[in-house]
């Protein structure tokens, strides 16, 4: 799990660009308990955010499909730990 969450955290920390569009869609979670990621880090996970993948070195740009996948994974991981993060893209 940490191998999957770490690149997400690094992308959010190293994000070099973010759309200034006020309609930008971001990953929102009601709770980050049990996710090994903070709400501050989650707030940087938005469509159009770019960062470097620490494993491959390539630049990645987050898409809505990627964020929807992350939301589903975070919700599943939360369910396994007995929490309900209620993650979604808005």
Secondary structure as UniProt FT lines:
FT   HELIX           2..13
FT   TURN            22..23
FT   STRAND          26..28
FT   TURN            33..36
FT   HELIX           39..42
FT   TURN            43..44
FT   TURN            47..48
FT   STRAND          50..52
FT   TURN            54..56
FT   STRAND          59..61
FT   HELIX           64..80
FT   TURN            81..82
FT   STRAND          88..89
//
